[in-house]
Amino acid sequence: MSQSLLEQFFPICAIAPTPKAIRTLQPLCETSGITLFVPSEFQTYRGVVPYTEKLSTHLNHIWSDYQAILFVFATGAVVRLIAPLLNDKCRDPAILVMDDAGENIISLCGGHQGGGEQLSRLLAQQLGGEAILTGASASLQLPGIDVMGKPFGWRQGRGDWTEVSRAIAHQTPVRVIQEVGSTLWQQHLPQDYCFQFHPRDTQAQAEVWITASEHHWDDKIARVQWHPRVLWVGVGCERGTPKTVIEQALQTTLQQYQLAESAIAGIATIELKADEAGILELAQNRNFPLKIYSAEELNQVTVPNPSTVVAQEVGTGSVAEAAALKAAQASSIERKQEIPQLLVSKQVFKADSGAVTLAVARSETEYIGRTGQLYLVGTGPGQVNQITPIARTAINQADAVIGYSLYLDLIQSLQRPGQIIESYAITQEKERAERAIALANWGLKVAVVSSGDAGIYGMAGLVFEQLARQHWDGKTPGVEVLPGITAMQAAAAKVGAPLMHDFCAISLSDLLTPWEIIEKRLTAAAQGDFITALYNPRSRSRMEHIKVAQTIFCRYQSPDTPVALVRSVSREDETIILTSLQEMLQHPIDMLTVVIIGNSSTREHQGWLITPRGYLGFNR
Ligand code: SAH
């Protein structure tokens, strides 16, 4: 299993006490990098880590080393084992329990914050089992309120998380006040959600604030605050100003303007200060990205308080305000011209050991702080059971799923609460690819789904082409292609073994390929005696193409050559017709059909197509 799919849960370990449990987990652990602990008597199994002490002692030792622990024990035994160790739901590992066949995986503890629910889903998909989730938000088809901001890099602020979660679980009205950050999460809520988005809705029992401010309340209503990282702090300072002075200036500014430190995206300054120790230390200590701009770049930014003195010294009339605004502007995802807001204009702080100027700008788009990921997923011909386990996992794990509406409907059962689902019309391939890349560049994990295989007349190529056009470095965002069963394979499997010898696939769509080239390839395939699968055989605007294709094949192949017309394979309205080259046009062929034309040795036997490979001797 791909590491990147489980990355957010690592390190993970599993504890398997019996040979059966070991056999169930061993392949998964080996491919995914999960540590598999086993009692020492089973140390000869491949890839396991034996423990010699009592299990409770062993558990005590490893408790804080793992973010998630999967037990293959009776639930009661696990409850007893972990009870003395449970301490803090924000820091304890997620605890999962499964039966030794991997049929049921219970998310026991650390459901939301520890990611236990999500991890249970992923592992269940890998093992072909079921995730047992008892959290209230899972049954409400909502993401937990304490995890909903995570994909967007939001930070949890002050608040009564337990009480607000309870209000949501009881489906009492909860008011949402969103001041900043992406509203994408609002677009995919279940129909009967309990959130209220209008301030005039008065009966709310609890409130969720999504804000860059640090609110302090003293009335009784339960509230929580999420802080999207939208604040960019522009910093200028005298040479040698210590970190503590800059830090103090920042604290004072945040307090004065009631801004939340957790809402800080990063800091920005001028090239001249790229080696300023105090600024570098602050960025490093707080894990803030540091953006550096040249005097020339900063000079182009319009600011409220330019200074001629500064302009003479460093070549730009503003450092702090201009750098803050520039950084805020640069974080826009859609390359649209968002105008950032200067929340705090230039503040000057003088200390004995230096001087600092600070300004704070707010970006429209929050900083996620993660490298995004594109999963180019093939979902197979139709039924969900024809999707590979890893492709299912990628779909389920993604923050956003993008695809053609019909295919998204087919994989609805794999979607999970809180996911962003964006469906597009069949013709909008470019828009789909652009959107997916924009979201991944921003920092989201995005699954782009294609039916069949994503790399066979699917979205994979287009996404790569567009990435390359944007001078992609091959790594950021990460890309993974997850193959699927293409229509040709699914159709072939339904009719027997027609692809047993050299074959090719040709699309009859001339929307993107000149018809002369298609004709040339058809001729070559027929001449070369390839078994040929025709994709996109006919549409309303291309009624004649299939006739031309048939004529070309008739020129080189016997009129009796077996042909399979397979329509909507693996979907509800699947139809299969076995015919011959000369008679194929007497049957309906449309855009949902794949046509398989045999080679000179393909033959039909009792309703099955067989292309001999030659094991039983050449029979030509
Ligand atoms: N990426 C897809 C192909 C997309 S092109 C894949 O790998 O299968 C669309 C063409 O694929 C259709 O015109 C049809 O010829 C074929 N096709 C896709 N799904 C099909 C299905 N379930 N049954 C038969 N043909 C199918």
Residues whose N, C-alpha, C, O or C-beta is under 5 A from the ligand:
A	BS01	SAH	P381 G382 S450 S451 G452 D453 I456 Y457 G458 I485 T486 A487 L534 Y535 N536 P537 V566 R567 S568 V569 M591 L592 T593 V594
